[in-house]
């Protein structure tokens, strides 16, 4: 007697279920990131903007409208996910750009998940140590410049103060002569886009000039300074925000 294996009664239906499951797992990470980021912003902003609530609602509606049963090619799905990420990035920038959201204090400037304070015209000049102390009292530190994009932003801000000779930043070789390190412990040699000029003994603190150049200076000299701190968000949200604004994302 011959035994024949029975074929599935609805092969197309079974195939779509498996394919849909694959798409479901493709979309879940993005949906999770969206919920965490936007919910975090809603909770942690003291004055969240009504216009941004409308934008967030639209974004969630967009996700709900994505059909997990669609017959798109893998390339098509990749393009769709990229478009969704770009929408999320635009939403986050819209939220943090509105002054009513108060993610940075007055006189502090926003950039990629951080707030920056330039003391010129607002505070009297201080030496490097006093400048660092001021930043610490305001839950910040002298600026640690991580990449070219951040440097370009800071230089654009300095250009607004034509009479500012320099700004103290969080870079020093006080621990070991000639070995420059940022206040967060990062070694300057890891940042090839910055070279300290006029480096010599007794010039142990770095200052930033309006053209983006960095000079070794006497720490006891007096001048304005640049503080930096994360935006007023939960730490995990701030980190995600900075990642989304990294130049490699667009």
C-alpha positions as a Markdown table, in Angstrom:
| # | Residue | x | y | z |
|---|---|---|---|---|
| 1 | Unk | 0.0 | 0.0 | 0.0 |
| 2 | Unk | 1.4 | 3.4 | -1.0 |
| 3 | Unk | 1.5 | 6.2 | 1.5 |
| 4 | Unk | 1.3 | 9.7 | 0.1 |
| 5 | Unk | 2.3 | 12.7 | 2.2 |
| 6 | Unk | -0.6 | 15.1 | 2.4 |
| 7 | Unk | 0.0 | 18.6 | 1.0 |
| 8 | Unk | -1.0 | 21.6 | 3.0 |
| 9 | Unk | -4.6 | 22.6 | 2.2 |
| 10 | Unk | -3.8 | 26.3 | 1.9 |
| 11 | Unk | -0.1 | 26.6 | 0.9 |
| 12 | Unk | -0.5 | 30.3 | 0.0 |
| 13 | Unk | -2.0 | 31.2 | 3.3 |
| 14 | Unk | 0.8 | 29.4 | 5.2 |
| 15 | Unk | 3.4 | 31.2 | 3.1 |
| 16 | Unk | 2.0 | 34.6 | 3.8 |
| 17 | Unk | 1.9 | 33.8 | 7.5 |
| 18 | Unk | 5.6 | 33.0 | 7.6 |
| 19 | Unk | 6.4 | 36.0 | 5.4 |
| 20 | Unk | 4.3 | 38.2 | 7.6 |
| 21 | Unk | 6.1 | 36.9 | 10.7 |
| 22 | Unk | 9.4 | 37.8 | 9.1 |
| 23 | Unk | 8.2 | 41.3 | 8.4 |
| 24 | Unk | 6.8 | 41.6 | 11.9 |
| 25 | Unk | 10.2 | 41.0 | 13.4 |
| 26 | Unk | 11.7 | 43.4 | 10.9 |
| 27 | Unk | 9.4 | 46.2 | 12.1 |
| 28 | Unk | 9.4 | 45.5 | 15.8 |
| 29 | Unk | 12.8 | 47.0 | 16.6 |
| 30 | Unk | 11.9 | 50.3 | 14.9 |
| 31 | Unk | 8.5 | 50.4 | 16.5 |
| 32 | Unk | 10.2 | 49.9 | 19.9 |
| 33 | Unk | 12.7 | 52.6 | 19.3 |
| 34 | Unk | 10.0 | 55.0 | 18.2 |
| 35 | Unk | 7.9 | 54.3 | 21.3 |
| 36 | Unk | 10.8 | 54.7 | 23.7 |
| 37 | Unk | 12.1 | 57.9 | 22.2 |
| 38 | Unk | 8.9 | 59.7 | 21.7 |
| 39 | Unk | 7.4 | 58.5 | 25.0 |
| 40 | Unk | 10.6 | 59.6 | 26.7 |
| 41 | Unk | 10.4 | 63.0 | 25.2 |
| 42 | Unk | 6.7 | 63.3 | 26.2 |
| 43 | Unk | 7.5 | 62.4 | 29.8 |
| 44 | Unk | 10.7 | 64.3 | 30.4 |
| 45 | Unk | 10.0 | 67.6 | 28.7 |
| 46 | Unk | 8.4 | 70.0 | 31.2 |
| 47 | Unk | 6.6 | 71.9 | 28.4 |
| 48 | Unk | 6.0 | 69.6 | 25.5 |
| 49 | Unk | 4.7 | 71.5 | 22.4 |
| 50 | Unk | 1.2 | 70.8 | 21.2 |
| 51 | Unk | 2.3 | 70.9 | 17.6 |
| 52 | Unk | 4.8 | 68.1 | 18.3 |
| 53 | Unk | 2.1 | 66.0 | 19.9 |
| 54 | Unk | 0.2 | 66.2 | 16.6 |
| 55 | Unk | 3.4 | 65.2 | 14.8 |
| 56 | Unk | 4.0 | 62.3 | 17.1 |
| 57 | Unk | 0.4 | 61.1 | 16.6 |
| 58 | Unk | 0.8 | 61.2 | 12.9 |
| 59 | Unk | 4.0 | 59.2 | 13.1 |
| 60 | Unk | 2.4 | 56.5 | 15.1 |
| 61 | Unk | -0.5 | 56.4 | 12.7 |
| 62 | Unk | 1.9 | 56.0 | 9.9 |
| 63 | Unk | 3.4 | 52.9 | 11.6 |
| 64 | Unk | 0.0 | 51.4 | 12.1 |
| 65 | Unk | -0.8 | 51.8 | 8.4 |
| 66 | Unk | 2.2 | 49.7 | 7.4 |
| 67 | Unk | 0.9 | 46.4 | 6.1 |
| 68 | Unk | 2.8 | 43.3 | 7.3 |
| 69 | Unk | 1.1 | 41.3 | 4.5 |
| 70 | Unk | 2.4 | 43.5 | 1.6 |
| 71 | Unk | 4.3 | 41.8 | -1.2 |
| 72 | Unk | 7.2 | 44.1 | -1.3 |
| 73 | Unk | 10.7 | 43.0 | -2.3 |
| 74 | Unk | 13.5 | 43.0 | 0.4 |
| 75 | Unk | 14.9 | 46.2 | -1.3 |
| 76 | Unk | 11.6 | 47.8 | -1.0 |
| 77 | Unk | 11.3 | 47.0 | 2.6 |
| 78 | Unk | 14.8 | 48.4 | 3.2 |
| 79 | Unk | 13.8 | 51.6 | 1.6 |
| 80 | Unk | 10.7 | 51.8 | 3.6 |
| 81 | Unk | 12.5 | 51.3 | 6.9 |
| 82 | Unk | 15.0 | 54.0 | 5.9 |
| 83 | Unk | 12.2 | 56.4 | 5.2 |
| 84 | Unk | 10.7 | 55.6 | 8.6 |
| 85 | Unk | 14.1 | 56.3 | 10.3 |
| 86 | Unk | 14.3 | 59.6 | 8.5 |
| 87 | Unk | 10.8 | 60.5 | 9.7 |
| 88 | Unk | 11.8 | 59.7 | 13.3 |
| 89 | Unk | 14.9 | 61.8 | 13.0 |
| 90 | Unk | 12.9 | 64.7 | 11.6 |
| 91 | Unk | 10.4 | 64.3 | 14.4 |
| 92 | Unk | 13.0 | 64.4 | 17.1 |
| 93 | Unk | 14.7 | 67.4 | 15.6 |
| 94 | Unk | 11.3 | 69.2 | 15.4 |
| 95 | Unk | 10.7 | 68.5 | 19.1 |
| 96 | Unk | 14.0 | 69.7 | 20.3 |
| 97 | Unk | 14.2 | 72.8 | 18.1 |
| 98 | Unk | 11.0 | 74.3 | 19.5 |
| 99 | Unk | 12.1 | 76.8 | 22.3 |
| 100 | Unk | 8.9 | 75.9 | 24.2 |
| 101 | Unk | 10.3 | 72.5 | 25.0 |
| 102 | Unk | 13.0 | 73.9 | 27.3 |
| 103 | Unk | 15.4 | 71.1 | 26.8 |
| 104 | Unk | 18.3 | 73.6 | 27.2 |
| 105 | Unk | 18.3 | 76.5 | 29.6 |
| 106 | Unk | 18.1 | 80.1 | 28.4 |
| 107 | Unk | 21.5 | 81.2 | 26.9 |
| 108 | Unk | 22.4 | 77.6 | 26.2 |
| 109 | Unk | 22.6 | 76.4 | 22.6 |
| 110 | Unk | 21.3 | 73.0 | 21.4 |
| 111 | Unk | 23.2 | 70.6 | 19.2 |
| 112 | Unk | 22.8 | 66.8 | 18.7 |
| 113 | Unk | 21.6 | 65.9 | 22.2 |
| 114 | Unk | 23.7 | 68.4 | 24.1 |
| 115 | Unk | 23.5 | 72.0 | 25.4 |
| 116 | Unk | 26.4 | 74.5 | 25.1 |
| 117 | Unk | 27.0 | 77.7 | 27.1 |
| 118 | Unk | 29.4 | 80.4 | 25.9 |
| 119 | Unk | 30.3 | 82.8 | 28.8 |
| 120 | Unk | 31.3 | 85.7 | 26.6 |
| 121 | Unk | 29.2 | 88.8 | 27.4 |
| 122 | Unk | 27.3 | 86.9 | 30.2 |
| 123 | Unk | 30.0 | 86.2 | 32.8 |
| 124 | Unk | 33.3 | 87.8 | 33.8 |
| 125 | Unk | 36.5 | 86.2 | 32.5 |
| 126 | Unk | 38.0 | 83.4 | 34.5 |
| 127 | Unk | 41.1 | 81.2 | 34.4 |
| 128 | Unk | 40.8 | 77.6 | 33.3 |
| 129 | Unk | 40.2 | 76.0 | 36.7 |
| 130 | Unk | 37.6 | 78.6 | 37.6 |
| 131 | Unk | 35.9 | 78.1 | 34.3 |
| 132 | Unk | 35.8 | 74.3 | 34.9 |
| 133 | Unk | 34.4 | 74.9 | 38.4 |
| 134 | Unk | 31.6 | 77.1 | 36.9 |
| 135 | Unk | 30.6 | 74.4 | 34.5 |
| 136 | Unk | 30.6 | 71.8 | 37.2 |
| 137 | Unk | 28.2 | 74.0 | 39.4 |
| 138 | Unk | 25.9 | 74.0 | 36.4 |
| 139 | Unk | 25.9 | 70.2 | 36.0 |
| 140 | Unk | 28.2 | 70.5 | 33.0 |
| 141 | Unk | 31.9 | 70.4 | 32.1 |
| 142 | Unk | 34.2 | 72.4 | 29.9 |
| 143 | Unk | 33.5 | 71.2 | 26.4 |
| 144 | Unk | 34.8 | 67.9 | 25.1 |
| 145 | Unk | 34.8 | 68.1 | 21.3 |
| 146 | Unk | 34.3 | 64.6 | 19.8 |
| 147 | Unk | 34.2 | 65.1 | 16.1 |
| 148 | Unk | 34.3 | 67.6 | 13.2 |
| 149 | Unk | 30.6 | 68.2 | 13.2 |
| 150 | Unk | 30.6 | 69.3 | 16.8 |
| 151 | Unk | 33.7 | 71.5 | 16.1 |
| 152 | Unk | 31.9 | 73.2 | 13.2 |
| 153 | Unk | 28.8 | 73.9 | 15.3 |
| 154 | Unk | 30.9 | 75.4 | 18.1 |
| 155 | Unk | 32.9 | 77.6 | 15.6 |
| 156 | Unk | 29.6 | 78.8 | 14.2 |
| 157 | Unk | 28.6 | 79.9 | 17.6 |
| 158 | Unk | 31.9 | 81.6 | 18.4 |
| 159 | Unk | 31.4 | 83.7 | 15.2 |
| 160 | Unk | 28.5 | 85.5 | 16.9 |
| 161 | Unk | 31.0 | 87.0 | 19.4 |
| 162 | Unk | 33.4 | 89.0 | 17.2 |
| 163 | Unk | 35.5 | 90.2 | 20.2 |
| 164 | Unk | 36.0 | 86.9 | 21.9 |
| 165 | Unk | 39.7 | 86.1 | 21.8 |
| 166 | Unk | 39.3 | 82.4 | 22.7 |
| 167 | Unk | 37.2 | 79.9 | 24.8 |
| 168 | Unk | 38.5 | 77.6 | 27.4 |
| 169 | Unk | 37.7 | 74.0 | 26.6 |
| 170 | Unk | 38.1 | 70.7 | 28.6 |
| 171 | Unk | 41.5 | 69.8 | 27.3 |
| 172 | Unk | 44.7 | 69.7 | 29.3 |
| 173 | Unk | 48.1 | 68.1 | 29.7 |
| 174 | Unk | 48.5 | 68.9 | 33.4 |
| 175 | Unk | 48.8 | 65.2 | 34.3 |
| 176 | Unk | 51.7 | 64.5 | 31.9 |
| 177 | Unk | 53.5 | 67.2 | 29.9 |
| 178 | Unk | 52.8 | 66.9 | 26.2 |
| 179 | Unk | 50.1 | 64.2 | 26.7 |
| 180 | Unk | 46.8 | 66.0 | 26.0 |
| 181 | Unk | 43.6 | 64.5 | 27.4 |
| 182 | Unk | 40.0 | 65.6 | 27.6 |
| 183 | Unk | 38.2 | 65.9 | 30.9 |
| 184 | Unk | 36.3 | 62.7 | 30.2 |
| 185 | Unk | 39.6 | 60.8 | 30.0 |
| 186 | Unk | 39.7 | 60.6 | 26.2 |
| 187 | Unk | 43.2 | 61.1 | 24.8 |
| 188 | Unk | 43.6 | 63.8 | 22.2 |
| 189 | Unk | 45.7 | 61.5 | 20.0 |
| 190 | Unk | 42.4 | 59.7 | 19.2 |
| 191 | Unk | 41.1 | 62.9 | 17.6 |
| 192 | Unk | 43.2 | 63.5 | 14.5 |
| 193 | Unk | 41.2 | 66.6 | 13.5 |
| 194 | Unk | 42.7 | 68.6 | 16.4 |
| 195 | Unk | 46.3 | 69.6 | 16.9 |
| 196 | Unk | 47.4 | 71.7 | 19.9 |
| 197 | Unk | 49.6 | 74.6 | 18.8 |
| 198 | Unk | 52.2 | 76.4 | 20.9 |
| 199 | Unk | 52.6 | 73.4 | 23.1 |
| 200 | Unk | 55.3 | 74.0 | 25.6 |
| 201 | Unk | 56.1 | 73.7 | 29.3 |
| 202 | Unk | 53.9 | 75.7 | 31.5 |
| 203 | Unk | 51.2 | 75.9 | 28.8 |
| 204 | Unk | 49.0 | 73.2 | 30.2 |
| 205 | Unk | 45.4 | 74.2 | 29.3 |
| 206 | Unk | 43.8 | 74.4 | 25.8 |
| 207 | Unk | 41.8 | 77.2 | 24.3 |
| 208 | Unk | 39.7 | 77.3 | 21.2 |
| 209 | Unk | 40.0 | 80.1 | 18.6 |
| 210 | Unk | 37.3 | 81.4 | 16.3 |
| 211 | Unk | 38.8 | 79.6 | 13.3 |
| 212 | Unk | 38.6 | 76.2 | 15.0 |
| 213 | Unk | 42.3 | 76.1 | 15.9 |
| 214 | Unk | 43.4 | 74.9 | 19.4 |
| 215 | Unk | 46.3 | 76.5 | 21.3 |
| 216 | Unk | 48.1 | 75.6 | 24.5 |
| 217 | Unk | 47.8 | 78.5 | 27.0 |
| 218 | Unk | 48.8 | 79.3 | 30.5 |
| 219 | Unk | 46.1 | 78.0 | 32.8 |
| 220 | Unk | 46.1 | 81.1 | 34.9 |
| 221 | Unk | 45.2 | 83.4 | 32.0 |
| 222 | Unk | 41.7 | 84.9 | 32.1 |
| 223 | Unk | 39.1 | 84.6 | 29.4 |
| 224 | Unk | 35.6 | 83.2 | 28.5 |
| 225 | Unk | 34.8 | 79.5 | 28.4 |
| 226 | Unk | 32.6 | 76.9 | 26.8 |
| 227 | Unk | 30.5 | 74.5 | 29.0 |
| 228 | Unk | 28.7 | 71.4 | 27.6 |
| 229 | Unk | 26.1 | 69.1 | 29.1 |
| 230 | Unk | 23.5 | 66.6 | 27.9 |
| 231 | Unk | 20.0 | 67.8 | 27.2 |
| 232 | Unk | 17.5 | 67.6 | 30.0 |
| 233 | Unk | 16.4 | 64.1 | 29.1 |
| 234 | Unk | 16.6 | 60.7 | 30.7 |
| 235 | Unk | 20.2 | 59.5 | 29.9 |
| 236 | Unk | 19.1 | 56.6 | 27.7 |
| 237 | Unk | 16.9 | 58.9 | 25.6 |
| 238 | Unk | 19.7 | 61.5 | 25.3 |
| 239 | Unk | 22.1 | 58.8 | 24.1 |
| 240 | Unk | 19.6 | 57.6 | 21.5 |
| 241 | Unk | 19.0 | 61.1 | 20.3 |
| 242 | Unk | 22.7 | 61.8 | 19.9 |
| 243 | Unk | 23.1 | 58.5 | 17.9 |
| 244 | Unk | 20.3 | 59.5 | 15.6 |
| 245 | Unk | 21.9 | 62.9 | 14.9 |
| 246 | Unk | 25.4 | 61.4 | 14.2 |
| 247 | Unk | 26.7 | 62.6 | 10.8 |
| 248 | Unk | 26.7 | 59.0 | 9.5 |
| 249 | Unk | 22.9 | 58.9 | 9.8 |
| 250 | Unk | 22.5 | 62.0 | 7.6 |
